Amino acid sequence: MNKPYSFSKDQMNGIVEDTYANIIKECENLKKSTNCPNEQVVALLSVIASNFATKTKKSEH
């Protein structure tokens, strides 16, 4: 089992906060440029998140 990971307080107030702000800004830019609905942004973020999700092996039952 993997040990849970937590960002440090410095990371939370630095790179994590910056990354969050940048993602929000770029999503707003996408909506403004394409006039797409929030649901389309959520779908895009879901696809992106799936690239970072832990892959699990299918059980062979």
Rosetta blueprint (number, residue, H / E / L):
1 M L
2 N L
3 K L
4 P L
5 Y L
6 S L
7 F L
8 S L
9 K H
10 D H
11 Q H
12 M H
13 N L
14 G L
15 I H
16 V H
17 E H
18 D H
19 T H
20 Y H
21 A H
22 N H
23 I H
24 I H
25 K H
26 E H
27 C H
28 E H
29 N H
30 L H
31 K H
32 K H
33 S H
34 T H
35 N L
36 C L
37 P L
38 N H
39 E H
40 Q H
41 V H
42 V H
43 A H
44 L H
45 L H
46 S H
47 V H
48 I H
49 A H
50 S H
51 N L
52 F L
53 A L
54 T L
55 K L
56 T L
57 K L
58 K L
59 S L
60 E L
61 H L
